[in-house]
Amino acid sequence: KGGVDGAEKAEHFWKLLSTKHMPALASLMDEKFEVIAKLLSVFNHESTKRWPLLDDQAVTRQFRSEVQQIKGKLIEEIMGADNFRLSEVNDNPPMLKEDAMCQICVILACADAMVLSMRQIQHCILRSL
């Protein structure tokens, strides 16, 4: 709030954070970021022995189905909530930047892009070993 850590946050963003499933999605993405951070240590691995991190189950965990499941529940929650009503179409429809559903779609699309990028990094590192 108040423009801390970047620009002023939109009201719809704060509403999204107050849902039951968005914090779960954020937590899952944090876990994935931590896995990627661990995997990046491969560039410091200077040994002919097996890389010990390959025995860590988190490194090969597939987050995709979990992310999709949580996102589905989040979308259901949003569609059922009164505070995420679709903007009414009238003579003066709102600009896209004012439309709650448009903003939520952009946020979810960005989350998808981050998850996909992390997955690609994970696969590249694991395939190279």
N, C-alpha and C positions, 0 to 999 in steps of 0.2 A: 504494500500500500504506500501511497505517497511518493510513488516513483522510485522507491528503493530498489536496487538491483535492476535498473533499466527504466523503461518508460512506465507511465501510469498504467496500471492493469485495468482492463475492461471489467465492467460489472458482471458480465456473463462468465468471465474467467473465474471470478471469485465464487459465483454460484456453482460452477462446475467443480471447483475444489471442495465445496461443501457436500457434494454427493457422497454416497456410500462407496461407490466403485472407483471413482477417480483416484483417491489416495492409494487404493490397491493396485491400480495400473501404474501409478508413479513409483510405488515400491518395487514392483516387478521390473520396471525399467531400470531402477537403481541397481537391482541385483545383477541385471545384464551388464550394466556399465562396469560393475565390480569384476565380473568375469572377464570382460575385455581387458581391464586394467591388469588382471593377473596374467592373461595370455601375452600381453606385451612384454612381460619379463623374459620371453623366449629369446629376445635379442641380447640378453645378458648371459644366456646359457652357453657356456663354453666347455662342453664335455662330450665325450663319446658315449656316456651312459644315458640311459633312458631319462627323459625329462620327467621329474617327479610330479609335476603338475598334471600330467596325463592321467594320473590315478585319481585325481579329484573329480568326483561325479558332477560338480557344478560346471566344470569346463565343457562337458558334453551334454549338458541339460538343454533340452529344446524348449525354449520359452514361447515359441510361436503359438502353440495351441492354447497355452495359458493366457497369453495376451489377447487372442481372439475371443476366448470365453469371457474374460473380464470386460472387454470392449463391448461385446454383445449385451451383457448385463447393464453396462453403463448406458448404452443407447436405450435400452428398455426403460431404465430409470428416468432418463431425460424425457423420453416421450410421454411418460406417465406423470411427470411433475408439472404443476401449475406455473412455476416460475420460469419454465422454458417454453412457453407458448410460442407457436409460430407467429411471426408478425402477420397481422391482418393485411390482406391486399385491399387497397382502396385507391382513391384518386391520387394519393401521394404515398406510394410504397416507400419504405425506408431504404436508405442506401445500404449496400452490402455490409459495410463496416458497422452498421447499427443493428443488423439482424442477428439475433442470438444463435439461431440454428446455423447460419453461415459461419459465424465465429467458431462454434463448436466443431463443425466439419473441418475447418482449417486446423484447429488444434489436434484433432484426431488424425488428420492426414499427416501432420508433422510428426506425431508420435509414431505412426506407421513407418514413415521414412527413417526415423532414428532406429527403430527396431530392425528394419531391413538392413540398414548400413552396419549395425552392430553384428548382425547375423553373417553378413558377407565378410567382415573382418575376422570373425571367429572361424569361419570355414577356410578362409585363406591361410590363416596361421596353422590350423590343424592339418590341412592338406599338405602343408610344406614340411611337416615333421616326418 
